């Protein structure tokens, strides 16, 4: 869904105000080192959302592009699945403590991280000869 309200002057002005308010720091994941470039709606935009709610600064926060897109993908998957939970991807370190400490049973299920990781596409590298 493309929202036309993102193109109006009121949004552009509000976007800069929110980024300044949050000091250009990503508020989606605490401690994110990437500077915020976009503004994220805490309660997602839905079809028929009234202007007062869309432009409400208390429903907005600064976000880096990566975390804003990740939140959008998870919300879209949940909507397509009818509100079902999206399965978390296992962390690459999710098995470490089990085998290092030897405290867990051999047949115990693997532990999973509670975040969904979406990796941005890799850019092609241009190689020039001669």
C-alpha positions in Angstrom: 0.0 0.0 0.0 1.5 3.3 -1.1 0.5 6.1 1.3 0.2 9.5 -0.4 0.6 11.3 2.9 4.3 10.5 2.9 4.7 13.0 0.0 3.1 16.1 1.5 5.0 19.0 3.1 3.4 18.3 6.5 5.0 14.9 6.7 8.4 16.0 5.5 8.4 18.7 8.2 7.2 16.3 10.9 9.8 13.7 9.8 12.6 16.2 10.4 11.1 17.3 13.7 11.0 13.6 14.9 14.6 12.9 13.7 15.8 16.0 15.6 13.8 15.1 18.7 15.4 11.6 18.8 18.8 13.0 18.0 19.1 11.0 14.8 19.4 7.8 16.9 17.6 4.6 15.9 14.9 4.0 18.6 13.7 0.6 17.3 16.7 -1.3 18.7 18.5 0.3 21.6 22.2 0.8 21.0 22.0 0.5 17.2 25.1 2.2 15.8 23.5 3.2 12.5 22.2 6.8 12.4 18.4 7.1 11.9 17.3 8.2 8.4 13.6 7.4 8.5 10.7 7.8 10.8 8.8 4.7 11.9 5.1 4.5 13.0 5.0 2.6 16.3 1.5 1.5 15.5 1.6 0.5 11.9 -0.2 2.5 9.2 -3.5 0.9 8.1 -5.9 1.6 5.4 -8.3 4.3 6.4 -6.0 5.6 9.2 -7.2 9.2 10.1 -4.8 12.1 9.7 -4.7 12.9 13.4 -3.3 9.4 14.1 -1.0 9.3 11.0 0.7 12.7 11.9 0.7 12.1 15.7 4.3 12.6 16.9 3.7 10.3 19.9 3.2 7.5 17.4 6.5 8.2 15.6 10.1 7.4 16.3 13.4 7.7 14.5 14.7 4.5 12.9 17.6 3.3 10.7 16.5 1.9 7.4 17.4 -1.7 8.2 15.3 -1.8 11.4 12.4 0.0 9.8 12.3 -2.4 6.9 12.6 -5.4 9.2 9.6 -4.3 11.3 7.6 -3.8 8.1 8.4 -7.2 6.8 7.4 -8.9 10.0 4.2 -7.0 10.2 3.4 -7.8 6.6 4.1 -11.5 7.2 1.8 -11.5 10.2 -0.9 -9.8 8.3 -0.7 -12.4 5.4 -0.7 -15.3 7.9 -3.8 -13.9 9.6 -2.1 -12.7 12.8 0.0 -15.8 13.4 3.4 -15.5 14.9 6.4 -15.4 12.6 8.9 -18.2 13.4 12.2 -16.8 14.7 15.4 -17.6 12.9 17.9 -19.6 15.0 20.9 -17.6 16.2 24.2 -18.8 14.9 25.2 -19.1 18.5 22.0 -20.8 19.7 23.7 -24.2 20.3 26.9 -23.0 21.9 26.0 -23.0 25.6 24.3 -26.3 25.4 27.4 -28.1 24.2 30.0 -26.1 26.0 28.4 -26.5 29.5 27.1 -30.0 28.9 24.2 -29.2 31.1 21.4 -29.8 28.6 20.1 -33.2 27.5 21.2 -34.5 24.1 17.6 -34.5 22.8 16.5 -31.1 24.0 15.2 -28.7 21.4 17.5 -26.0 20.1 17.1 -22.5 21.5 16.2 -19.7 19.2 16.8 -16.0 19.2 13.6 -13.9 19.5 14.4 -11.6 16.6 13.8 -12.0 12.9 16.9 -11.1 10.9 16.4 -9.8 7.4 19.6 -9.2 5.5 19.7 -6.5 2.9 20.7 -7.7 -0.7 24.4 -7.7 -1.4 25.6 -5.2 -3.9 27.6 -6.4 -6.9 31.3 -5.6 -7.0 32.6 -3.9 -10.2 36.0 -5.2 -11.2 37.9 -3.2 -13.8 40.8 -4.6 -15.8 43.6 -2.7 -17.4 
